[in-house]
Amino acid sequence: MAKAVKIKFIELGAGGILYLAALYTTGDGEWTSGAETVCFLLAYFALAAGVFAQLIRNFRKMHFFDENFLMLLATVGALIIGKYTEAVGAILFFQIGKLIEEISMSRTKKSIAKYMDIRPEFANRKVGNKEENVAPSDLKRGDVIVIRPGEKIPVDAVVTAGSSMVDMKALTGESEPGEVKIGQKVYSGSINLSGLLEARVSKVYAESTASRIMGLVEGANKKKSETEKFADRFTKYYTPIVTCLGILVMILPPMMLPAHDTETWMYRGLIFLVAACPFGLLVSVPLAFLGGIGAASKQGVLMKGSNFLEALSKAETFIFDKTGTLTQGVFHVKKICPKGMTAEELLELTAHGEAYSSHPIAVSLQEAYGKDVDLGRVKYIKEFSGFGVMAEIDGKDVYIGNSKFMNRQGLYYQPVSEIGTAVHVAVDGEYAGYILISDALRKDAKRTIRWLERHQLEAVMLTGDNERVAQSVAKQLGIEYVYANLMPEDKVAQLEEFIDSQMESENLAFVGDGINDAPVLARADIGIAMGGLGADAALEAADVILMEDEPSRIIDAIRISRGTIRAVKQNLIFAIGMKILLLILAFFGYVSMQDAIIADMGVMLINILNSFWVITLC
């Protein structure tokens, strides 16, 4: 883009000087008429060289009609009838408009690229007692890296030594640094602020967070919204139509009204073609969407394309997963109720049965146990997704899971009336008690639901948890519609029902934690993954990714999407309205070529400012 701007400056400089020289010498008696004509023609070809080159490239792609074609047709026609000043002036202002367009697009993309420039340049790999400076792409899983204060973290890794404050603003939009210690993950693109860290590489560079996010941001510009597609289709049919109309303006009035001057209508038809150039309309639409994607990125909201930005603005229903989305997903053992054994024995048995599971409930049980699990005691484990696990521990068959799992296995269990998630345990077919697990709400979940309600947006909760827990959480948050006891496939089926019942113009968004909700995220009109940092399933399945575990980022995403679409609609209405007015004035001869192109430049500038202004206010 920078190269294109430089070329445009050179064309304008050379052509502008020749144009001023021709204007200065016109009619002063020192130059002959032929010399003035040559000077105007040199100025024209200097200014129009780039337009000709673009037109040839378009013809090779079988794209014949666009603003370049209209401008060349009109100005060449003006030269033929001797309107040198108007022809060169029109192409000069057209190129100035193109330069403004190039600069605006370049600066917008640079601002996004600068903000999202999270690719690390080097890594310090530790080999024995020495360090070597290598490219991040040379690192392999298991390598140990050293990260000094002030350096970018090159790849996703797990801290093995040291502690430090880490700035993840470029990834999450969160301004407050976070502390990392031994055993915690660090993500590529973050900046180490204070202490010296050693970390073991967990993902190679191509799979690390920074690389994947940069790829998604760069790819977002290729996914066009319906409005952008409309602008493209509009131009495709608009340009040949106005070309025909311009030609009709040149030939019909003199034929139908013989008293009228042919040259006058020829000139008016050429002005009509210049006034019809749509470049002021074309730049404002993609620029607004590009600005919206950039504004969202700065808030830690990753949009995978302008089509999803537009779709989010039309969302009327937001369906939330409960665990890990509205709640923290960090479970704690609330109560242990054994039967036929001690509480310590029940917890120990459960921790061993869940030894190979990474589910948040399993993690909470292992943390509550607080000791190393003796895997030699565990001979066999089979996990039943959404239900529980069956294991052989110390030669005994142990069943650990929810009430549905107990029913499925035909085992007796004690119903639990307290609020929480009950993990039931049976040993060799005999009920051994239950452990009650509790979760906490996210601090900004209630504010998010209230905001949606104030803006007449419906909030629904789906969860695999039991009815009591679901209703308790819903009551605290103020959610009216709750669907509990859902398996992953049940969530998809429920989502299908919502989609079938909604109006065609409405969109439905599903908000999940991106770990267990990939099928639902993929099926929704807009899949929003929360806490997508480092979550592969979120990056793949979701359309919008909230890089921090904060439901309130949805508010930012909606505001930005609506502000962007509002700017786009305003730009379209203003540009098309002014275009119609200019065409009418051109037909009646009230504007010159320069007037028409300057007016279009004005429309473009106003639209550009409107795009930046509206999105800045979001």
Secondary structure, DSSP 8 states (H G I E B T S, - for coil): -HHHHHHHHHHHHHHHHHHHHHHHHTTSSSS-HHHHHHHHHHHHHHHHHHHHHHHHHHHHTT---SHHHHHHHHHHHHHHTT-HHHHHHHHHHHHHHHHHHHHHHHHHHHHHHHHT------EEEEETTEEEEE-GGG--TT-EEEE-TT-B--S-EEEEE--EEEE-HHHH---S-EEE-TT-EE-TT-EE-SS-EEEEE-S-GGGSHHHHHHHHHHHHTTS--HHHHHHHHHHHHHHHHHHHHHHHHHHHHHHH-TTS-HHHHHHHHHHHHHHT--HHHHHHHHHHHHHHHHHHHHTTEEES-HHHHHHHHTEEEEEEEIIIIIB----EEEEEEESSS-HHHHHHHHHHHTTT--SHHHHHHHHHH-S---GGGEEEEEEETTTEEEEEETTEEEEEE-HHHHHHHT-------SSSEEEEEEETTEEEEEEEEE--B-TTHHHHHHHHHHTT-EEEEE-SS-HHHHHHHHHHHT--EEE-S--HHHHHHHHHHHHHHS-TT-EEEEEE-SSS-HHHHHHSSEEEEES-TT-HHHHHH-SEEESSS-TTHHHHHHHHHHHHHHHHHHHHHHHHHHHHHHHHHHHTT-S-HHHHHHHHHHHHHHHHHHHHHHHHH-
